[in-house]
Amino acid sequence: MDEQTFWGLVDSIGREPADFDRLADQLSDHGAADIRDFADHLARALHALDTPAHFRAVQRSGASFLGVRCAAVAAGASAYRQVLSAPDRLAGFTDRPAAQLMPIAEQAYRISTRTDWQHEPAVDTGTGANTAAWGSSWLHPHMGTTTGEGDAPQDYMIALQHVALTLNADPAWRSWWRRSGLAACELGIVAEGNLDHLRPSADIRRLDDRLRANFTCALPRREETDLPVRATSEVRSMFEVIRQAMSMPDLPPTPPVPRLPADVRAVTVTTRPLPEIPADLEPQGYLTLAQIQEFFG
C-alpha cells in the first residue's frame, strides 16, 4: 500500500464512531501486507506530529496528545499537512480526539486473516518518541523506584514524567534553563515506597554540558487521588533545590499541567531494591548519596 492509498482510505472517515468500523471493514478487503502498511503509514504520520510545538498546542486542553494527533490524521491529508506545518492548528482538534483510529489495522487484520495481530509499526507513536524533534529538549526525566514489590507504581511515575514533559515544552522554563549555560538537565526521580522521608537524598553534578540531578521522593499515600498535583509539587521542589545549587534566578510559574489522559502509555522505570539494613540500625528510609549517584548507572 502506498501513501496515496493510505490517505484515500483515511479520507473516507466521518465524525461518527460507526465510520471507524466502516474503515476497518474497507481495510479488511486488502491483503495482510497492505494492512501492515496501513499501520506503518499511520504510525509515521502520528510520529511526525510528536514535536514539542505540537505538544504545547494541546497541553492545556487536558485532551490526549495521541488522540488529538489521531484526529488530525482522521481529518484527511489536506488538514493533516496544514497541522504538520503549523503546529498551533492542532489545538483545533482537541474537541474531537480520534483514538479509535489506532486499532483499525488490528481489527482489519483479524477480519481479513482470522489470525492474531503481531505487527509492530516501524516507529513509536508515544509522546517524546520522535527523538529528532525532541532532541532539542532541555529536560530528560528518568524514572526509578526502590519498591522491589512487583510492578513499579506506574500511575505516579506517569504523573511525574507528565509534569516533566510539560515543563520541557514551556517557553518560560526553556528560557529559564538557558540561563544555566548547560545544554540539558538529566532529572532522575526515584520513588522509595511508603517510608517517611525526613529529607530526601539528592545528587546534583555537572557532567560536561549537562546537569545530572537525581532525587528521591516518597510515594503518595493511598488516599491521595490527585497525582498530577502531588507530582507537580515534587518536581517543582526538586528544581528549587537545583536553582539554589546553581545560583540561578527564581523559577518561572508552573504552567497548567493537563489531567492525565486515559490512554497514556506506561513509562520505563528502573527498579532497584534497597540494600538490607542491619537489624540493629534504624531504617534510614532513603537512599544514601552513593546509592542515588549509582542508581541510573
MIKOL-300969 format. One record per atom (N, C-alpha, C, CB): residue in one letter; z, y, x. Coordinates in steps of 0.2 Angstrom, whole numbers, plus 5000, padded with zeros to 4 digits. Glycine has a CB too. Layout:
AZYX...
//
This chain:
M500049945004M500050005000M500050065004M500650004995D499550115003D499550175007D499950225004D498850195008E500050285007E500450335004E500150364998E500550395009Q499550364997Q499250394991Q499450354985Q498450404992T499350284986T499550244980T500250244979T499350164982F500750254984F501450264983F501550324978F501850274989W501250384980W501350444976W501050434969W501050504980G500450394968G500150384962G500650354957G499550344963L501050304960L501550264956L502150314954L501750204959V502350354959V502950394958V502750444953V503150434964D502150474953D501950524948D501950504941D501250544950S502050434940S502050414933S502750414930S501750334933I503250434934I503950434932I504050494927I504450434938G504350484922G504550534917G505350554918G504450524910R505650584913R506350604914R506850554911R506450674911E506550504907E507050464904E507150394908E506750444897P507750364907P507950304911P507350254910P508550284908A507050244904A506550194902A505950204907A506350194895D505850264909D505250274913D505350244920D505150354914F505950234922F506050204929F505950124928F506750214932D506150104922D506050024921D505250014920D506350004914R504850064917R504150054917R503850054924R503850114913L504150104928L503850104935L503950034939L504250154939A504550004938A504749934940A504249884938A505449914939D504049894932D503549844929D502849854932D503549854921Q502649914933Q502049934936Q502049904943Q501850004936L502549924947L502549894954L502549824954L503149924957S502849784949S502849714950S502149684949S503349684944D501649724947D501049694946D500649694953D500549734942H501049724958H500749724965H501049664969H500949784969G500749644974G501049584978G501649604982G500549564983A501949554985A502649564989A502549614994A502849504992A501949614998A501849665004A501849735001A501249645008D501549744996D501449814993D502149834991D500949814987I502549794988I503149814985I503649834991I503549754981R503549794997R503949815003R503749885005R503949755008D503049895005D502849955007D503050015003D502049955007F503150004997F503350054992F504050074994F503350024985A504450024996A505150034998A505150075004A505549964999D504750055009D504750095015D504450165014D504250055020H503950175010H503750245009H504350285006H503150245004L504650255001L505250294998L505750315003L505550244992A505950265007A506450275012A506250335017A506650215016R505650335019R505450385024R505450455020R504650365026A505250455014A505250515010A505950545009A504950515003L506450505008L507150525007L507450545014L507550465004H507250505019H507450515026H507250585028H507150465031A506650605027A506350665029A506750725025A505650675027L507050715020L507450765016L508150765018L507450755009D508350725023D509050715025D509150765031D509250645028T509250825030T509250885035T509850925033T508650925036P510150955038P510751005037P510551055032P510951035043A509951085032A509751135027A509751105020A509051165029H509451045019H509451015013H510151005010H508950955013F510550975015F511250965013F511651025010F511650935019R511551085014R511851145012R511551165005R511651205017A510951155003A510651174997A511051144991A509951164997V511351084992V511651054986V512351044987V511250984985Q512651054992Q513351034994Q513851064989Q513551055001R513751124986R514251154982R514151124974R514151224982S513651094973S513551064966S513951004964S512851044965G514150974969G514550904968G514150854966G515050924962A513450864966A512950804965A512850764971A512350834962S512650704970S512550654975S511950684979S512350584973F512050684986F511450714990F510850664990F511750724997L511050594990L510550554989L510150554983L510750474991G510550554977G510250564971G509850624969G510850564965V510050674972V509650734972V508950734976V510050804974R509050704981R508450694985R507950644981R508550664992C508250594978C507850544974C507450584968C508250494971A507850634966A507550674960A506950714963A508050724957A506950744969A506450774972A505850734973A506650814978V505950674975V505350624976V505150604969V505650554979A505550594964A505350574957A504950624954A505950554953A504950684956A504650744953A503850744955A504950814955G503650704960G502950694962G502850724969G502550724957A502250714971A502050734978A502050804979A501350704980S501850844974S501750914975S502450944975S501350944969A502950934971A503550954971A503950934977A503950934964Y503850874979Y504150844985Y503950884991Y504050774986R503350904992R503150934998R503451004998R502350934998Q503451034992Q503751104992Q504551104994Q503751134985V504851054992V505551044994V505651035001V505950994990L505150995004L505150975011L505151035015L504650925012S504651085013S504551135017S505051195016S503851165017A505351195010A505851245008A506451215005A505551295003P506951195010P507551165008P507951195002P507951155014D507951255002D508351284996D508051264989D508251364997R507451244989R507251224982R507551154980R506451214983L507851124984L508151054982L508751074977L508451024989A509051134978A509551154973A509351144966A509851224975G508651154965G508451154958G508451084955G507751174958F508651034959F508650964956F509350934955F508250914961T509850974956T510550954956T510750934949T510951004959D510350954944D510550934937D510150874935D510450994932R509750844939R509450784937R509350734942R508750804934P509950714945P509950664950P509550594948P510650644953A509250564952A508750504950A508950444955A508050524950A509550434955A509650374960A509350304957A510450364960Q509150304951Q508850244948Q508250234952Q508650254941L507950274956L507350264960L507550214965L507050324963M508150214968M508250164974M508150094972M509050174975P508350064967P508249994966P507649974963P508849964962I507150014962I506550004959I506149944963I506050064959A506149954969A505749904973A506049834973A505649924981E506749834973E507049764972E506949734965E507849774973Q506949774960Q506849754953Q506149724953Q506949804948A505649764955A504949744955A504849674959A504449794958Y505149674965Y505049614969Y505349544965Y505449624976R505949554962R506249494959R505749474953R506949514956I505449524949I505049514944I504349474946I504849574940S504149504952S503449484955S503549414958S503249534959T504049404962T504049344966T504649284964T504249364973R505049314959R505549264957R506049244962R505249204953T506049284968T506549274973T506949334975T506049254980D507449324979D507949374981D507549424985D508549344984W507749484985W507549544989W507949544995W507649614985Q507649535001Q507949535008Q507649585012Q507849465011H507249635010H506849685014H507349745016H506249705011E507349765022E507749825024E507249875026E508249805030P507149935023P506749985025P506750005032P506750045021A506250025035A506250045042A506750105044A505550065044V506850145039V507350205041V507850205036V506950265041D508450225038D509050235033D509050295029D509750235037T509350295023T509250355019T509950385018T509050325012G510450365022G511150395021G511150465024G511650345025T511650505022T511750565025T511850565032T512250605021G511450605036G511550605043G511150555047G512250595045A510750515043A510450455047A509750485050A510150405042N509550545048N508950575051N509250615057N508650625046T509350575063T509650605069T509150655072T509750545074A508550655071A508050705074A508250775070A507350695073A508450775064A508550835060A509350855062A508450825053W509750805062W510450825063W510650825070W510850775059G510150825075G510350825082G510650885084G509650805086S510450945080S510751005082S511451015080S510351065080S511750955076S512450965074S512950975079S512550895070W513451015077W513951035082W514550985081W514151105082L514650955075L515250915074L515050845073L515550945068H515350805077H515150725076H515750695075H514750705083P515950675068P516550635067P516550565068P516750645060H517050535071H517150465072H517750445068H517150445080M517750395064M518250365060M518550305063M518050355053G519250305063G519650245065G520250235061G519750255073T520550175062T521150155059T521550105063T521050135051T522150105062T522550055066T522950005061T523150095070T522650005055T523049975050T523049895051T522749985043G522449865054G522449795055G522649755049G522949785061E522549775043E522649745037E522049725033E523249775033G521549705036G520949685032G520549745032G521149665025D520249765026D519749815026D520049885028D519449815019A519649925031A519849995033A519950035026A519350025038P520350085026P520350125020P519750165019P521050175020Q519250135016Q518650175016Q518650235011Q518150125012D519050235006D519050295002D519250355006D519450284996Y519750345010Y520050405013Y519550425019Y520750395016M519350375023M518850385028M518250415026M518650315031I517950405020I517350435017I517550505016I517150395011A518150525013A518350585012A518350635018A518950595008L518650605023L518750635029L518050655032L519150595034Q517650605032Q516950615035Q516550665031Q516550555036H516650665024H516350715020H516550785021H516450695012V517150795023V517350865025V517050885031V518150865025A517050835036A516750855042A516050875042A516850795047L515650835038L514950855036L514850915033L514650795032T515350935029T515251005025T515351055030T515851005020L515851055035L515951105040L515351105045L516651085044N515151045046N514551045051N513951085048N514350975052A513851085041A513251115038A513451185036A513051075032D514051215037D514251285035D514051335041D514951285033P513651385039P513451435044P513951465048P512951485041A514551485044A515051515047A515451475052A515551545041W515551415050W515851365055W515451355061W516051305052R514751345060R514251345066R514351405070R513551335063S514351465067S514351525071S515051525075S514351585067W515551505072W516251505075W516251455081W516751485070W515951395080W515951345086W515551375092W515651285083R515051415090R514651445096R515051485101R514051485093R515651515098R516051555102R516351505108R516551585098S516351445107S516751395111S516351395118S516851325108G515651405117G515251395123G515051325124G515551425129L515251275120L515051205121L514551185115L515751165120A514251125117A513651105113A513951075106A513251065116A514451035107A514650995101A515450975102A514250935101C515650955096C516350935096C516350855093C516850975091E516650815097E516650745095E517350735092E516550695102L517450735086L518050735082L518250665080L518050775076G518750635084G518950565082G519550575077G519150525088I519550535072I520150535067I520350465066I519950575060V520950455067V521250385067V521850385062V521550365074A521750345056A522250345051A522750285053A521950325044E523350295053E523850245055E524350215050E524250275060G524050195045G524450155040G524950205036G524850105043N525450185034N525950225030N526550245033N526150185024L526550235040L527150265044L527250335043L527150235051D527850355044D527950435044D527750465050D528650445042H527450515050H527250555056H527650615057H526450565056L528050615062L528450675063L527950725067L529050665068R527550695071R527050745074R526450695077R527350775080P525850705074P525350665076P525150665083P524650675072S524850615086S524550615093S523950655093S524550545096A523750695098A523150725099A522950725106A523150795096D522350715107D522050715114D521450765114D521850645117I521450815117I520850865117I520650875125I521050935114R520050855126R519750855133R519050885133R519850795136R518850925138R518150945139R517750895143R518151015142L517250865140L516850825144L516150855145L516750755141D515950875150D515350915152D515250965146D514750865151D514750965142D514651015137D514851005130D513851035137R515350955130R515650935124R516350935124R515350865122L516650945118L517450935117L517550875114L517750995113R517950835117R518150765113R518950785111R518150705118A518950775104A519650785101A519850735097A519650855097N520350695099N520550635095N521250645092N520550575099F521250635085F521850655082F522050585078F521850715077T522750585076T522950535072T523250565065T523550485075C523150535060C523450555054C523750495049C522950595050A524150515045A524450455041A523950455035A525150475038L523950395032L523550385026L523950415020L523550305025P523550435015P523850465009P524250415006P523250495004R524750445002R525150394998R524750374992R525750434995R525050314990R524650284984R524550324978R525050214983E525050364977E525050404971E524550464971E525750434969E524250474978E523850534979E523150514976E523850554986T522850554972T522150544969T521650594972T522250544962D521850654974D521350704976D521250694983D521550774974L520850644985L520750634993L520350684996L520450564994P519850714993P519550774997P520050834998P518950794992V520450844994V520950904995V521350885001V521350914989R521650815001R522050795007R521650795013R522350725005A521050775013A520650765019A520450835022A519950725017T520350885017T520150955019T520750985023T519950995013S521350975020S521950995024S522050965031S522550985019E521950905031E522050865038E521550895043E521950795037V520850895041V520350915046V520450995048V519650905043R520651035043R520751105045R521351105050R520851145039S521851065049S522451075053S522251045060S522951025050M521750995061M521550975067M521151035071M521150915066F520751065067F520351125070F520851185072F519851145066E521351195068E521851245070E522151225077E522451255065V522351165078V522551135085V522051155090V522751065085I521451135089I520851145093I520751215095I520151115091R520851255090R520751335091R521251365095R520751365084Q521851335094Q522451365099Q522351335106Q523051345096A522151275107A522051245113A521451285117A521851175113M520951305114M520451335117M520451415117M519751315114S520951445114S521051515113S520451545110S521151545120M520251515104M519651535100M519851585095M519251475098P519451625092P519651665086P519851625080P518951705084D520151655075D520351625069D519851585066D520651675064L520051525062L519551485059L519251525053L519851425056P518551505052P518251535046P518551505039P517451525046P518451535034P518651505027P518351435027P518451545021T518751395024T518451325022T517951325017T519051275021P517351305017P516851305012P517051255006P516151295014P516851275000P517051224995P516751154997P516751244988V517251104996V517051034998V516851004991V517650995001P516250984990P516050944984P516450884983P515250934984R516450864976R516850804975R516350744977R516950794967L516650694979L516350634982L515850604976L516750584985P515250594978P514850554973P514950484972P514050564974A514850454966A515050384965A514650334970A514850364958D514050354972D513650314976D513650324984D512850324974V514250364986V514250374993V514350314997V514850424994R513950315003R513950255007R514550245011R513350255011A514750185012A515350165017A515150195024A515450095017V515750215027V515650245034V515850185039V516050305035T515650195045T515850145050T516550165053T515350155056V516950125053V517650135055V517850085061V518150125049T518050115066T518350075072T519050055070T518350115079T519149995070T519849965069T520149935075T519849915063R520749955076R521149935082R521949925080R521149975088P522249865081P522949855079P523349895084P523149785078L523949925081L524449955086L524749895090L524949985082P524849915096P525249855100P525949845097P525249885108E526149785098E526849765096E527349805099E526949695097I527849825096I528349865099I528949825099I528549925094P529349825105P529949785106P530449795100P530249795113A530749745098A531249745093A531849795094A531549685091D531949805100D532549855102D532349925102D532849825109L531649935101L531450005101L531350035094L530850015106E531450095093E531250115086E530550125086E531650185085P530250105080P529450115080P529250185080P529250085073Q528750195084Q528550265086Q528150295080Q528150265092G527850255076G527450275070G526750315072G527850325067Y526650315078Y525950355080Y525750325087Y526050425080L525150335088L524850315095L525050355100L524050315095T525150325106T525350365112T524750405114T525650325118L524850455119L524250495121L523750445125L524450545126A523950395129A523550355132A523150315127A523850305137Q523450285122Q523150245117Q522550285113Q523650215112I522750345111I522250385107I521650405112I522550455105Q521750415118Q521250435123Q520750375123Q521550445130E520950315123E520550255124E520350225117E520950205127F520450255111F520350225105F519650215104F520650265100F519250265105F518550255103F518050235109F518250325100G518450215115G518050195121G517850255125G517450155119
//
